Amino acid sequence: MSNAFRTLLSKEVKETLRDPKILIGIIIMPMITFGVMGFFMQLSFKSIKEAALKPRMLIIDNDLNTYSQFLISTLKSNTNATLKIFNRTALSNGLKFAEDHNYPIIMVIPENFTQNVTLGLQAKIELYTLFKRLSLSEGSAASMPRALISYLNSYLVDKKLKSLAPNIDTKIFLSPIKTVNFSIIKGRIVNVPPESVVNIITSQSLTMPITVLMVLVFAMQISASSIAIEKEEKTLETLLTLPVSRLSILGSKLISSIIVAAIGSSVYLIGYTYYLGSFSSLSTIETSISAEKIGLTITPLGFTLLGISLFLAITSALVLSIVVAVYAEDVRSAQTLIGYLYFLIFIPSFALMLTDINSLPTPMKIILYIIPYTHPIIASKAALLEDYLTITYGIIYMAFFSLILLYIASRMFTTEKVITAKLSLRFKRKI
């Protein structure tokens, strides 16, 4: 690497990072945004967990008999619950106390509850959920009392059936058919219901398209601005008169844009990973099945190929934006021209977010395969399935596409078009 090229590259990186729009919009704002979002999501999920696992309940016992006492003792056995018990009190009094002392759940055990259970009649328990702030934690607070009432139902059914037939297995009697769900992933049978696999696939299918979309948009904005600023400030002519190869100028702009885009995309990925990680706070409420347990992980080879695929997508997007920005007169027109290219990123990102490309009609599949920015999204799912051939085909296609764009850009930089090329977006008025 020549000294002139290193000087140009250092200049381009410094000028790009000194631009407040790029520094704030691409590096600082993602750090702040995702950090704040993740922090508040964790606080929200923490309050939901506390409301579900440590409920505050007001119990109005209007029965004061065997089964109402059994239900209350069962609730008391949960040491995390905070209970306040009123005996034979009107609901209006209990409601006022609950509002004043922050008891989001009111359980009312009516009169004759024990009598109805004993006689084989349907007994009712009233659960009131108090919404004062319209928060998710208020709604989740009723999950534990509902679970305990369900347990009491099972206990009573089991007791009654055994009194009629001592040798009967109540679980088999109530559920004579049991379904055992398995999933087959990469030729391996795992004892996991398909719904859990779908949840994992959905979460990962949302991540990669959004990541590709944001990274490519950032990269195109950076490279387009690097050319447009030079043309707007009339420094490109001076730069081209220096005793430096024009291809070195192109290379310095391209590599500097890749470096800044890599910094921005890394910040974005770290922030987005932190944000998604905040959702794991719910794992203590519901049984979570990780991707590692079912084999949906990416091998080192898969990561390497996926990285190459994303790198080629970024490179081609940078070169494409440089070629387009050559026709702009200033930064504003460059951003406008680049905006017309965003559909090449948006279409595959949104089309494949929750849809498999093989399920689409053939004409639509052909269109998506032609768009190079489809292939990193396909590669993310193929890496999970260890389908390396599909990733390789995409890499070859994107490499070919990038080489064509590099050739076009190099030809433009070796002629005066890099200075004189203009594309007017204004319609002339007819006189």
C-alpha positions, -999 to +999 in steps of 0.1 A: +000+000+000+016+033-011+020+063+012-003+084-010-031+058-007-027+055+030-028+093+033-060+094+012-076+066+032-068+083+065-082+116+051-114+099+040-120+081+073-113+112+094-135+135+073-163+109+073-162+105+111-159+142+116-193+148+099-218+153+127-246+138+107-227+105+103-211+104+138-244+111+156-268+094+133-249+062+126-227+056+157-239+076+187-277+074+182-279+036+178-259+032+210-282+055+229-314+043+213-309+006+217-294+011+252-324+030+264-348+007+247-332-024+262-330-008+296-367+000+297-377-033+283-357-050+311-375-028+336-408-036+321-402-074+321-389-072+356-422-056+368-441-083+348-422-111+365-426-096+400-463-092+394-467-128+382-444-144+407-450-121+437-487-113+434-505-089+459-540-103+464-570-092+485-592-122+494-628-117+504-639-150+520-677-150+523-677-188+528-655-194+558-657-231+553-635-261+544-627-256+508-624-218+510-599-223+538-581-250+517-578-225+488-565-198+511-539-221+528-527-232+493-522-195+484-504-189+516-480-218+509-466-196+481-442-175+502-439-150+474-475-140+475-487-110+496-522-117+509-548-096+527-579-115+538-613-100+546-640-121+560-676-115+548-670-080+535-688-062+507-669-060+473-671-022+474-652-021+507-626-045+493-623-025+461-616+007+480-589-010+501-573-025+470-571+008+453-557+026+483-531-001+491-521-013+457-536-048+456-542-054+418-560-087+423-592-092+443-605-128+448-641-132+461-651-166+475-689-165+476-712-180+502-720-217+499-688-223+480-679-253+501-715-265+501-717-264+462-684-283+459-695-309+484-729-314+466-713-317+432-726-284+420-705-259+401-689-234+426-677-200+414-647-179+424-647-143+413-613-128+402-611-090+398-581-075+381-576-039+390-561-018+361-550+016+375-521+023+351-531+001+321-497-018+323-487-053+313-477-061+349-513-055+361-526-080+335-500-106+344-507-104+382-537-127+378-517-156+363-508-172+396-543-172+412-557-187+380-530-214+381-539-222+418-576-223+410-568-247+382-548-268+406-578-268+430-601-280+402-577-309+394-575-318+431-613-319+435-618-340+404-592-364+415-607-367+450-642-373+437-632-398+411-612-418+436-641-419+460-661-435+432-634-458+419-604-461+442-582-479+416-588-454+387-560-432+373-578-398+371-553-384+346-559-412+321-596-410+328-598-373+320-573-375+291-575-409+275-554-398+245-520-381+249-502-364+221-464-363+221-449-337+198-415-341+181-397-319+156-371-330+130-344-305+125-314-311+102-323-348+102-323-351+140-354-358+161-358-335+190-385-338+217-397-302+212-432-291+200-433-274+166-447-242+182-415-237+201-394-241+170-416-217+151-411-191+178-374-194+176-374-193+138-397-163+138-374-143+162-344-151+141-362-144+108-370-109+120-334-101+130-315-107+098-337-088+074-338-057+097-300-060+102-293-062+065-317-033+058-302-010+083-265-018+076-270-013+038-289+019+042-262+033+065-234+022+041-251+038+010-256+071+028-220+072+039-204+065+005-228+088-014-221+116+010-183+112+006-186+119-032-214+145-029-195+166-003-164+167-026-185+179-055-205+204-034-174+219-019-156+219-052-127+199-037-130+169-061-113+188-089-084+197-067-081+161-055-081+148-091-052+171-100-029+156-074-002+132-085-022+102-073-039+075-094-077+081-097-082+045-089-064+051-056-089+080-049-118+056-056-102+029-035-096+052-006-132+064-007-145+029-010-124+014+018-130+044+042-168+039+036-164+002+044-145+010+076-171+035+088-200+013+077-184-016+096-181+006+128-218+017+124-230-018+117-211-032+146-226-007+169-260-014+155-256-052+159-243-049+194-272-026+203-298-048+186-284-079+203-286-062+237-322-051+229-332-086+218-315-100+249-338-081+271-367-104+260-349-133+277-361-118+310-394-135+305-378-170+305-387-175+342-424-170+335-427-193+305-405-223+297-381-212+271-364-235+246-331-221+233-319-225+198-288-244+211-310-271+226-327-279+193-296-276+171-305-243+154-270-228+158-245-215+132-212-233+129-179-214+125-180-222+087-216-209+086-205-176+103-176-172+079-198-177+049-225-154+063-199-127+070-186-130+034-221-127+021-229-096+042-195-080+033-201-084-004-236-069+000-221-039+018-193-036-008-217-037-037-241-012-020-211+012-014-200+010-050-235+014-063-241+045-042-208+060-054-217+054-090-251+071-085-237+099-063-213+109-092-244+123-109-254+144-080-245+181-076-247+183-038-254+162-007-291+167-008-295+155-044-272+126-037-294+115-008-324+118-031-308+097-058-298+071-032-333+070-019-345+057-052-323+026-047-337+017-013-364-004-029-336-029-038-331-034+000-366-029+013-383-055-011-362-085-001-360-075+036-398-072+040-407-100+016-385-126+033-391-114+069-417-141+076-419-159+042-398-186+027-386-178-008-394-213-020-431-208-012-433-178-035-445-178-072-417-185-097-417-149-112-414-134-078-386-158-069-367-148-100-370-111-092-358-117-056-329-138-067-318-111-092-317-085-064-283-091-048-294-080-013-317-110-011-289-134-007-276-123+028-311-129+041-313-163+025-278-170+038-289-164+074-315-192+073-292-215+052-265-211+078-288-224+105-296-254+083-260-259+073-269-255+036-236-241+026-241-247-011-270-221-012-248-196+006-219-202-018-242-196-049-253-163-034-217-153-027-206-161-063-235-140-077-228-111-054-191-112-061-199-111-099-223-082-093-198-063-072-170-067-098-193-053-125-201-023-103-164-018-095-155-019-132-182+007-140-170+029-111-133+026-121-142+035-157-161+066-145-131+077-123-107+074-152-127+099-173-140+134-167-175+121-161-167+120-124-167+158-125-191+167-153-218+141-148-251+155-137-286+142-134-313+168-131-344+158-111-363+189-119-387+191-148-384+221-170-413+244-173-428+248-207-430+285-217 
